[in-house]
Amino acid sequence: MNDKNLTPVTTFSMLLAYAIGQRCKQNGIPMGDFYAKTGISQPSWSRLSRGQTRFDIEDLKIIEQKTGFTMESVLSSAKVLEAGVKREGIEIVQPYTTQKKSDLAEVGKTVIAVAVLGFIASQLLRK
């Protein structure tokens, strides 16, 4: 299949990771400090950010306890992003560890890159 025909997709966990990363940036929390405070490793965070795995409620609770970012506010930010990316034609799918990445390509879908997600999200949040 030609890459130009692939539907862009993201995961809700990617949106959550972006929202949390932005919140850290706004509050002057370097990601290294975030990893140390929460106990979430950089490789785990990277997998969340790339749509390879998903957040669980315990992750969000730890983030809330260690950073002060309430689950409600983080989820609300991710929902705003979700609505925006959907308007842009990006589909929300399950992390591709729950399905094979090659299976996504076979049905004409491709996970958008983190940089692309960041650009789209920043544009949506400016509106």
C-alpha positions as CSV (number, residue, x, y, z in Angstrom):
1,M,0.0,0.0,0.0
2,N,1.2,3.5,-0.8
3,D,2.1,5.6,2.3
4,K,0.0,8.5,0.9
5,N,-3.1,6.3,1.3
6,L,-2.5,5.6,5.0
7,T,-4.9,7.0,7.5
8,P,-3.0,8.7,10.4
9,V,-3.8,7.4,13.8
10,T,-2.8,8.1,17.4
11,T,-3.6,6.6,20.8
12,F,-5.3,8.3,23.7
13,S,-2.1,7.4,25.7
14,M,-0.1,9.4,23.2
15,L,-2.4,12.4,23.8
16,L,-2.1,11.9,27.6
17,A,1.7,11.8,27.4
18,Y,1.7,15.0,25.3
19,A,-0.6,16.8,27.7
20,I,1.5,15.7,30.7
21,G,4.7,16.7,28.9
22,Q,3.2,20.1,28.1
23,R,2.1,20.5,31.7
24,C,5.7,19.7,32.9
25,K,7.1,22.3,30.5
26,Q,4.6,25.0,31.7
27,N,5.5,24.3,35.3
28,G,9.3,24.2,34.7
29,I,9.6,20.5,35.5
30,P,12.4,18.9,33.4
31,M,11.5,15.5,32.1
32,G,14.4,14.0,34.0
33,D,12.9,15.3,37.3
34,F,9.5,14.0,36.2
35,Y,11.0,10.5,35.6
36,A,12.7,10.6,39.0
37,K,9.7,11.8,40.9
38,T,7.2,9.4,39.4
39,G,9.4,6.4,38.9
40,I,8.3,6.1,35.3
41,S,11.5,5.3,33.3
42,Q,12.4,7.2,30.2
43,P,12.0,4.0,28.0
44,S,8.5,3.5,29.5
45,W,7.6,7.1,28.8
46,S,8.9,6.8,25.3
47,R,6.7,3.7,24.7
48,L,3.7,5.6,26.0
49,S,4.6,8.6,23.8
50,R,4.9,6.5,20.7
51,G,1.7,4.6,21.1
52,Q,3.3,1.3,21.9
53,T,1.7,0.9,25.3
54,R,-0.9,2.6,27.4
55,F,-1.3,4.4,30.7
56,D,-3.0,2.6,33.5
57,I,-4.9,4.3,36.4
58,E,-1.9,3.7,38.7
59,D,0.4,5.7,36.5
60,L,-2.0,8.6,36.5
61,K,-2.4,8.4,40.3
62,I,1.4,8.4,40.8
63,I,1.7,11.4,38.4
64,E,-1.0,13.2,40.4
65,Q,0.7,12.5,43.7
66,K,4.2,13.4,42.6
67,T,3.5,16.4,40.4
68,G,0.2,17.8,41.6
69,F,-1.4,17.5,38.1
70,T,-4.8,16.2,38.9
71,M,-6.1,13.2,36.9
72,E,-9.1,15.2,36.0
73,S,-7.2,18.1,34.5
74,V,-4.8,15.8,32.6
75,L,-7.7,13.8,31.2
76,S,-9.6,17.0,30.3
77,S,-6.5,18.3,28.4
78,A,-6.2,15.0,26.5
79,K,-9.9,15.0,25.7
80,V,-9.6,18.5,24.2
81,L,-6.6,17.2,22.1
82,E,-8.6,14.1,21.1
83,A,-11.5,16.2,19.8
84,G,-9.0,18.4,17.8
85,V,-7.1,15.5,16.2
86,K,-10.3,13.8,15.2
87,R,-11.4,17.1,13.5
88,E,-8.1,16.9,11.6
89,G,-8.9,13.4,10.4
90,I,-6.7,11.5,12.8
91,E,-8.3,8.3,14.2
92,I,-7.8,7.2,17.8
93,V,-6.8,3.5,18.1
94,Q,-5.6,1.1,20.8
95,P,-1.9,1.0,21.4
96,Y,-0.2,-1.1,18.8
97,T,1.1,-3.6,21.4
98,T,-2.5,-4.8,21.6
99,Q,-2.4,-5.3,17.8
100,K,0.5,-5.7,15.4
101,K,1.8,-2.6,13.9
102,S,2.0,-4.4,10.5
103,D,-1.8,-5.2,10.9
104,L,-2.4,-1.4,11.1
105,A,-0.6,-0.9,7.8
106,E,-2.5,-3.7,6.2
107,V,-5.8,-1.9,6.9
108,G,-4.4,1.4,5.7
109,K,-3.4,3.1,9.0
110,T,-0.1,4.5,10.3
111,V,0.7,5.8,13.8
112,I,1.6,9.4,13.5
113,A,5.1,10.4,14.7
114,V,5.4,12.1,18.1
115,A,6.8,15.2,16.4
116,V,3.8,15.4,14.1
117,L,1.4,14.9,17.1
118,G,3.2,17.7,18.9
119,F,2.9,20.0,16.0
120,I,-0.8,19.3,15.5
121,A,-1.5,19.6,19.2
122,S,0.4,22.9,19.5
123,Q,-1.7,24.3,16.6
124,L,-4.9,23.0,18.1
125,L,-4.1,24.5,21.5
126,R,-3.4,27.9,20.0
127,K,-6.8,28.1,18.4
